[in-house]
């Protein structure tokens, strides 16, 4: 029995993770491999990538790691070329690089704002800029960009740059989807909500709860109608559907993965 992505070549950016467990990128790499894809896993931190490679190989997947600063246009071009040289093509791109910084427009330093724009939005532009010509020549391709429910509504913390850039990812995806639809390329967005990923312990608790992980988890859980927090595997399953032929008639739209949080009015 063949997998849903059998022999597809998938670039997954942000494929590492800030700690042990299921971040969005790591889970996506492993889940895609389980469905037969060959993974070109990209991260700027070789240590973060190591566990992803180990977990992917453990399920029998084929994976190649590549270290790249995804905000550097030259490095991104070299990364895409390395994938082409190794696997011969790119069928799927999952843009998963991103991260938040606290602050509104008054208290956020200008350099932090600029870094947020580069990290969360420019990174998506750069990968698409370099990969779309290859997909266009092949006459097919699927791109899945990762946004956030912060790009849709207030989610409990002032993080104006993160919210703005993640909203930008959604609209960028729509525009590119329409432009490239006639060329056989689909572009969609996964919008994760407040998941329990390693990012909670590694970064968010310090930003929002004075380092109290339990307090932050309690705050986040209270917003979720389903009554439990998902993790990176839930994001990965949504990305899997959008990357697969099951979504052949779906482009320019989003799947929100948040346990019903954004459907609430409070």
C-alpha positions as CSV (number, residue, x, y, z in Angstrom):
1,X,0.0,0.0,0.0
2,X,1.4,3.3,-1.1
3,X,1.3,6.5,1.1
4,X,-0.6,9.6,0.3
5,X,2.7,11.4,-0.6
6,X,4.5,8.4,-2.0
7,X,7.9,9.4,-3.6
8,X,7.0,13.1,-3.4
9,X,9.9,15.4,-2.6
10,X,9.1,17.8,0.3
11,X,11.1,20.7,1.6
12,X,10.2,21.4,5.2
13,X,11.6,24.6,6.6
14,X,11.9,25.1,10.4
15,X,12.1,21.3,10.6
16,X,14.0,21.4,13.8
17,X,12.6,22.2,17.2
18,X,13.6,24.2,20.3
19,X,13.3,21.2,22.5
20,X,12.4,17.5,22.7
21,X,8.9,16.7,21.4
22,X,6.5,17.6,18.6
23,X,7.0,21.0,17.2
24,X,5.1,21.8,14.0
25,X,8.1,21.3,11.6
26,X,9.4,18.2,13.2
27,X,6.0,16.6,13.2
28,X,5.4,17.6,9.6
29,X,8.7,16.0,8.5
30,X,7.9,12.7,10.3
31,X,4.3,12.6,9.2
32,X,5.1,13.3,5.6
33,X,7.7,10.5,5.7
34,X,5.2,8.1,7.1
35,X,3.1,8.8,4.0
36,X,6.0,8.1,1.6
37,X,7.5,11.5,1.0
38,X,11.3,12.1,0.8
39,X,12.1,14.9,3.2
40,X,14.6,17.8,2.7
41,X,14.6,19.1,6.2
42,X,15.8,22.7,6.7
43,X,16.8,24.5,9.9
44,X,19.4,27.0,11.0
45,X,20.3,24.9,14.1
46,X,22.0,21.5,13.5
47,X,21.2,20.3,17.0
48,X,17.5,21.1,16.6
49,X,17.5,19.2,13.4
50,X,19.2,16.1,14.8
51,X,16.1,14.7,16.6
52,X,13.9,15.4,13.6
53,X,16.3,13.3,11.4
54,X,16.4,10.5,14.1
55,X,12.6,10.4,14.4
56,X,12.1,10.4,10.6
57,X,14.5,7.6,10.1
58,X,12.9,5.6,12.9
59,X,9.7,5.4,10.9
60,X,11.6,4.3,7.8
61,X,11.6,7.7,6.1
62,X,14.3,9.1,3.8
63,X,15.5,12.5,5.0
64,X,18.3,14.9,4.2
65,X,19.2,17.7,6.6
66,X,20.3,21.1,5.4
67,X,21.4,24.0,7.6
68,X,20.2,27.4,6.3
69,X,19.2,30.9,7.5
70,X,15.9,31.1,5.7
71,X,16.0,34.9,5.9
72,X,19.1,35.1,3.7
73,X,18.1,35.1,0.0
74,X,21.4,33.8,-1.2
75,X,21.4,30.9,1.3
76,X,17.8,30.1,0.4
77,X,18.7,29.9,-3.3
78,X,21.6,27.5,-2.4
79,X,19.3,25.4,-0.2
80,X,16.8,24.9,-3.1
81,X,19.6,24.1,-5.5
82,X,20.9,21.5,-3.0
83,X,17.5,19.8,-2.8
84,X,17.3,19.7,-6.6
85,X,20.8,18.3,-6.9
86,X,20.0,15.6,-4.4
87,X,16.4,14.6,-5.2
88,X,16.0,16.0,-8.7
89,X,12.9,18.2,-8.0
90,X,10.7,19.8,-5.4
91,X,7.0,18.7,-5.3
92,X,6.0,20.1,-1.9
93,X,7.1,23.1,0.1
94,X,6.1,23.6,3.8
95,X,7.1,26.9,5.2
96,X,7.2,26.5,8.9
97,X,9.8,29.1,10.1
98,X,8.4,31.6,12.6
99,X,8.4,32.8,16.1
100,X,6.9,35.6,18.2
101,X,8.3,38.6,20.1
102,X,6.3,40.4,22.7
103,X,5.4,44.1,22.4
104,X,3.1,46.6,20.8
105,X,4.2,49.4,18.5
106,X,5.4,51.7,21.4
107,X,7.4,49.3,23.5
108,X,8.8,47.0,20.7
109,X,12.2,48.2,19.5
110,X,12.5,48.9,15.8
111,X,15.1,46.2,15.2
112,X,12.9,43.6,16.8
113,X,10.0,44.6,14.5
114,X,12.3,44.3,11.5
115,X,13.6,40.9,12.6
116,X,10.0,39.7,13.0
117,X,9.1,40.8,9.4
118,X,12.2,38.9,8.1
119,X,11.7,35.8,10.2
120,X,7.9,35.3,9.8
121,X,7.1,36.8,6.4
122,X,10.2,37.5,4.3
123,X,11.2,33.8,4.8
124,X,8.0,32.7,3.1
125,X,8.6,35.1,0.2
126,X,12.2,33.9,-0.3
127,X,11.4,30.2,-0.4
128,X,8.5,30.8,-2.8
129,X,10.6,33.0,-5.0
130,X,13.2,30.3,-5.4
131,X,10.9,27.2,-5.5
132,X,8.0,28.4,-7.7
133,X,10.0,28.5,-10.9
134,X,10.9,24.8,-10.5
135,X,7.3,23.9,-9.7
136,X,6.1,25.9,-12.7
137,X,8.5,24.0,-15.0
138,X,7.1,20.7,-13.7
139,X,3.5,21.9,-14.1
140,X,2.6,21.0,-10.5
141,X,3.3,21.6,-6.9
142,X,1.8,22.2,-3.5
143,X,2.8,24.9,-1.0
144,X,1.6,24.9,2.6
145,X,2.5,28.0,4.6
146,X,2.2,28.1,8.4
147,X,0.4,31.1,9.9
148,X,-1.1,31.5,13.4
149,X,-4.4,32.3,15.0
150,X,-2.6,35.5,16.1
151,X,-2.9,36.5,12.5
152,X,-6.7,36.3,12.9
153,X,-7.5,37.7,16.3
154,X,-6.1,38.7,19.7
155,X,-4.8,35.6,21.4
156,X,-3.9,36.8,24.8
157,X,-0.6,38.7,24.4
158,X,0.6,41.9,22.8
159,X,2.8,40.7,19.9
160,X,1.9,43.2,17.2
161,X,4.7,42.3,14.8
162,X,4.0,38.5,15.0
163,X,0.3,39.1,14.5
164,X,0.9,41.4,11.5
165,X,3.3,39.0,9.9
166,X,1.2,36.0,10.4
167,X,-1.8,37.8,8.9
168,X,0.5,38.7,6.0
169,X,1.3,35.0,5.5
170,X,-2.4,34.3,5.0
171,X,-2.9,37.0,2.4
172,X,0.4,36.3,0.7
173,X,-0.8,32.7,0.2
174,X,-4.1,33.8,-1.3
175,X,-2.4,36.1,-3.8
176,X,0.2,33.5,-4.9
177,X,-2.5,30.8,-5.0
178,X,-4.5,32.7,-7.6
179,X,-1.5,33.8,-9.6
180,X,-0.2,30.2,-9.9
181,X,-3.5,28.2,-10.1
182,X,-3.4,27.9,-13.8
183,X,0.1,26.5,-13.6
184,X,-0.9,23.5,-11.5
185,X,0.4,24.9,-8.2
186,X,-1.7,25.0,-5.1
187,X,-1.0,27.3,-2.2
188,X,-2.7,27.0,1.2
189,X,-2.2,27.9,4.8
190,X,-2.4,26.0,8.1
191,X,-3.3,28.2,11.0
192,X,-2.3,26.6,14.3
193,X,-3.8,27.9,17.6
194,X,-2.4,27.5,21.1
195,X,-0.8,24.2,20.9
196,X,1.4,22.5,23.5
197,X,4.7,22.4,21.6
198,X,8.2,22.6,23.0
199,X,8.1,26.4,22.3
200,X,5.8,26.8,25.4
201,X,8.6,25.7,27.8
202,X,11.5,27.1,25.8
203,X,10.2,30.6,25.1
204,X,6.6,31.5,25.6
205,X,6.4,30.9,29.4
206,X,9.2,33.5,29.9
207,X,7.5,36.0,27.6
208,X,4.0,35.8,29.1
209,X,3.9,34.1,32.5
210,X,7.2,35.0,34.2
211,X,8.5,31.6,33.4
212,X,5.6,29.7,35.0
213,X,4.9,27.0,32.5
214,X,1.9,25.6,34.4
215,X,0.2,29.0,34.6
216,X,0.7,29.6,30.9
217,X,-0.7,26.2,30.0
218,X,-3.7,26.8,32.2
219,X,-4.3,30.2,30.5
220,X,-4.1,28.7,27.1
221,X,-6.3,25.7,27.9
222,X,-9.1,27.9,29.2
223,X,-9.5,29.4,25.7
224,X,-10.0,26.1,23.9
225,X,-13.6,24.8,23.6
226,X,-12.5,21.2,23.0
227,X,-10.9,21.2,26.4
228,X,-7.4,20.0,25.5
229,X,-4.4,21.3,23.7
230,X,-3.1,19.7,20.5
231,X,0.5,19.6,19.5
232,X,2.6,19.7,16.3
233,X,1.1,16.5,15.1
234,X,-2.2,18.2,14.6
235,X,-0.6,20.9,12.5
236,X,1.2,18.2,10.5
237,X,-2.0,16.3,9.7
238,X,-3.6,19.4,8.4
239,X,-0.5,20.2,6.3
240,X,-0.6,16.5,5.0
241,X,-4.1,16.9,3.7
242,X,-3.3,20.2,2.0
243,X,-0.2,18.8,0.4
244,X,-1.9,15.6,-0.8
245,X,-4.0,14.9,-3.9
246,X,-7.0,14.7,-1.6
247,X,-6.9,18.5,-1.6
248,X,-6.5,18.7,-5.4
249,X,-9.5,21.2,-5.7
250,X,-8.3,23.3,-2.7
251,X,-6.2,26.4,-3.1
252,X,-6.0,29.9,-1.6
253,X,-7.6,29.0,1.7
254,X,-6.8,28.1,5.3
255,X,-7.3,25.3,7.8
256,X,-7.5,26.5,11.4
257,X,-6.2,24.0,13.9
258,X,-7.1,25.5,17.3
259,X,-9.7,23.3,19.0
260,X,-12.4,25.9,18.3
261,X,-10.6,28.8,19.9
262,X,-11.2,31.4,17.2
263,X,-14.8,30.5,16.9
264,X,-15.5,31.8,20.4
265,X,-16.6,35.4,20.9
266,X,-14.8,35.9,24.2
